[in-house]
Amino acid sequence: MAELIKKDVIDFYTYPPVGSDDWRYAFETAVIRAIETQMLGKATFLDMSNAENFEAAVDSLGASEYASLQGKSFSELEEILHIRRSDVREQFFDLMIDKEIAELFKSRNDFANLRLVLRRSLTGKALGNDYSKEGNVTVEKLVKVFEAEAEADSDTSELPDYMREASDEAVLAYYQKKDIRQIDYAIDKSQAEYNLRRAKQLRSVFLSGLFRIQIDLTNIRTMLRLKYTESEKRNAFLDGGYIGFERLREGLDSDYETMGQLFFVTPHHRIVDTGANYLVSDKSFLRLEQQCEEYLMGFLKTAIQITAGPQPIVAYLLMKENEIRTVRLILTAKKNGLDTKLILDRLGA
């Protein structure tokens, strides 16, 4: 076992390389340099977290681009944040010269929509129309394909190859045990494979590193959740990350106190160690999520320093989406009267 685990030793210290400059993006990178200065700092999130109540937390955003949230109801607030996220994504698509990369990131919404429509279709629920409109496939086309399945055989040939393959895998996985969770795993697996395949086709060192990091973080989450629920599953991990399956499976059989040591030769030691210890002491995955997020944001911050290229544009998109999620998370917690300590733990403060 030890010999097998050694095979996944990683050849970088903290983060993988982000690739070289691409001077076609000189202007677009300059735009990112200008707008990234408007992003919220940690001090603002701390002020929101320590605010007396929900209204005071919203007031903490008064000097930022989120000032329009003041005085709004929670439902209005959520809609404003949703629109802001859509605007950020639209800006990303406009700045991205390589439309293949833009389409790759749009496919995130295609996979999310497919997950939702399959869950509804396979369990006999109404398909609805509350899907993201920011994918490569229109909501109308997606619903039409799976509405047909209720009456006859669905014609998934109208969908892109990556969606058709994911759909086939998810349907097959679901019907093996009629377990709806298998839909999620099958789609996660298909999406990870598609991302890595497209990164290779695009010859992007940065995207390859990004997607492999995301796979690792997903697998670490899976490892700790399987262990916490005492699951017998051993084949729930996604392929293609930097961490080998043997190390993850060894983690399932380790004590929480020693899990971090198992990952000591990887850049993920702190994530596993901190997440496992907090899980034992507080019976919560809060610090695990915080550590995974911190590691990913750290990688993106190295990418955003590239002088010119698509890397800063992708990094800004993901960092801005994370900022919007964090604003919503804190305000939701304040609205529901969640203990400030839990919010701070989630932020890593």
N, C-alpha and C positions, 0 to 999 in steps of 0.2 A: 504493500500500500504506500509506504513512504517513498519508494522509488517512483511510483506512478505520479504521486503528488508533485515531485520535483520537476516533472516535465512541463508544468505550467508556470515556471519561474518567469517573471516578466522583465523585459529588457529596458525598462525605464524606471525612474525613481518615484515620481509622483504622478505625472500625466504623460500620455503618449504625445508624439510630435503632432504639430498642427499643419505641416506642409509649408510651402514656399509662397512668396508674393505672386500676385497676378495683377499686373498693372492695367489691365482692362477695367479694373474696379477702382481706379484712383479716385474718381469723383464720388462714386457710391460709398466708398469707405470714408471719405471726408464728411459726407452727410451723416453717417453713423457717429463719427467723432463728435459732431455738433450736438446731436440729439441725445446721446448717451449721458451727457452732463445733466440732463433733466431727470434722470432716474433717482428714485428714492434711496437714501442712505439708511444704514442700520439704525442711526439715531432716531429717524422718523418712526420706524417700526417699534422701537423701544418706547417712544412717547405714546404711540397708539396703544401698546400693550399695557402700559402703566396708567393709562387714562382712567378716570373715575368711572366712566360709563360709556355706553355706545355713542352718545352724542358728542362727548368730549373726544373720543377716539376719532370721529369724523372730523372734528374741528382741527385735529392735529395735522390734517392734510390741507389746511387752508392756503398754505403758501406753495402748493404743488399743482401739477396739472390735474389732480383729483379734487380740486376745490369745488367743482360742480356737484360733488356728492353731498355737500352741506345742505341741511334742511330737507333732504329727500327721505321718503319712506324706504324701508329695506328692500321692497320689491323694485322700486325705482332705482335704487342704488345698484342692485344686481344687473338691471338692464343697462345702466350706464357703463358698468364694468365690462359687460358682454360686448357692447358697441366699441368700447376702447380696444378690447382684444382684437375685434374684427378689423379695426382701423390699423392696428400694428401689423397684422398679417397682410393686409392689402398693401401697406407700405413696403413690406418685405418682398412681395411679389413684384412690385414696381421696380425695386432696386436690383433685383436679381437678374443679371444679364443671361446667365445660363438657365433657360427655362426648364431644363430637365431637373435641376435642383429645386426650382419652385414647385414643379409637379410632384417631386418626391416628398416635399413637406406638406403639400396639399393631401397626399395620400394618407396622412395621419387621420384626417377627417373621414376619408373613405373607409378605413378600417374601423373607426369608431362607429360610423353609421351602420356598417355591416354587422358589427357585434350586436347592436341594438335591434336591427330588423330581424336578425336570425333568432335572437332570444324571443322575440314576439311571435314570429312566424312558427317556430318549432313548438312553442307552448300554446298555440292556438289563440293568442291575444291579438287585438286589433293592431294593425301596423302603425297607425298614426302618421303624422307628418312633421314631428318635432325633431328633425335631424339637422345636423350642421349643413349649411349651404355653402361651405368654404372648401369642399372637396373637388376632385376632378370629375366625379360623377354627380349629376344633378339628383336632387331628392326625388323628383318626378320619375326619373328612369329607375332609380333604386326601388321605389315602392311598386312601380309597375311590374318589375321582374318578380318580386316576391308575392304580390297579389295574385299573379298567375299561378303560383305554386299551390294556392288554396283550391284552385279549380282544376288545374291540370299540371303537367310538368312545367317547371319554370325554365325560362330560356336565359340562362346565365351567360350565353354567348354575347349578349349585349354589354356585358361588363368587361372591364380591362382584365388581362390575364391574372394579375396579382389578386384581384378581388374574387375572380372565379375559382382560383386555386384555394384561396382561404375559405371560401364558402363550402367547397367540396370537402375540405379537411374538417371543418367545423361540424357539418351535418353528419359526416361519418362518425366523428368522435362522440357526438351527442347520442346517436342511436345505439351505440355500443352498450351504454348503461342508463340511458335517459337522464344523464347528469348534466344539468345546464352549465356547470362550471367548466365542463370540457369545451364548450363553445369559446369561452374566454381564453383558455390555454391554447387551443388550436389557432385562434386568430393571432394571439401574441406570437406564437411560433412562426406563423406565416409572415407576419409583419417583420419580425426580426430577420428572417431569411431574405425577404425582399429588400430590406434596407441595406443589408450587407452586399447583396448581389448588385444593387444599383450603385453603391459606393465604389465597388470594384470596377464596374463598367465606366463610371465617371472618372476613374483613376484619382480619386480624392483621398489622400492620406488623412485629412481632417475628418471627413465624414465617416471613414472606416473606424477611426479612433472613437468618435462620438458614439456611433452605434454599438461598438463593442463595450464601451463604458456603460451604456444604458442596459445592455444585456447583463453585464456583471451586477449592476445595482438591482435589477429585477431578480436575478438569481439569489443574491444575498437576502433580499426580502423574503423570497420563497423559502429559502433554507430556514430562516428563523421562524416563519409562520408555520411551516410543516413541523418543526421541532416543538413549538409551543402547543400546537394542537395534537401532538403525539401521533401524527399521521404516519402511515406505513409506506407512503409513496416515496419512490426513489428516482423516478423518471420524469419529474415535473420541471426540470431545468431547461432553459433555452440554450441552444448550441451557438457557438461563434464568439463567446466572450473571451477575455484574457484568462479568467479563472477556469481551471479544468473541473470536470464533473467529479473526479475522485476527491478533490479537496472539499467540494461542497457536500458530498455524501459523507465524508469523514466528519464534517461539521455536524451533521445530523446525529451522529453517534457520540459526539463529544459533550462534556459538561459545559454549561454556559460559561463557567469561570475560565475554561481553557480554550474556548472557541477563538478568541482573539489571537492566541499564540499560534494556532494553526495557520492563520493568515499573515503572520509576521513578515514573511518574505514578499508580501504583495503590498501595493499602495492602499489596500482596503482594510488593513489591520485596525485602524482607529474606528472605522465604520462598524465592523463586526464587534469589536471589544466594547465600544460605548453602547451600541444598540442592544447587545446581549445583557450587559450589566443593568441597563435601565429596564429591560424587560423583566429581569428577575426582581428588581427592587420595587418597580412601580406597576408591573403587569400591563405595560403599555408599549406600543411601537413608536411613540412620539419621537424619541431621540434617534431611533433608526431612520425614520423619514427625514429628520433634520440633517443627519450625517450624510445620507445619500444625496440630498439636495445640495449640501455644502460642497461635497466633492465634485458634483457635476458643474456647479457654478464656478468652482475654482478652475476647472478645465476650460470653461467658456471664457473666463477672464484672460487666460493665456492666449486664446484664439483671437480675442478682440484687439490684441496688441499688434497683430499683423499690419504692416504698413498699407498694403492694398491687396484685396482679394475677396472671395465670397465668404471666407471664414468670419470676419467681423459682422457681416450682415446676418448670417445664421446665428452667431453667438448672441447678437442683440435681440433677435426674435425670441430665442429661448429664454434669455434673461428677463426680457420685458414680460413675456407670458408668466414667468415665475413671479415677478413683481406683482402683477395683477392678481394672481392666485393668492399671494401672501396678504395683500390688502383685503381681499374678500374673506380669507381665513380669519384674520384678526377681527374684522368687523362682525363676522358671524359669531365668533366666540364671545365678543363683547355684548352682542345682542342677546345671546343666550345665557349671559351671566357666568361664563366659564371662569374658573380660578385663574388669576393672572399668572401664577407659577406655571401652570400647564401651557399657557401661551408662550411664556418665556422659554420653557423647555423645548417647545416646538421650534422656536427661533434660534435655539442654541445660545441664548443670552445668559 
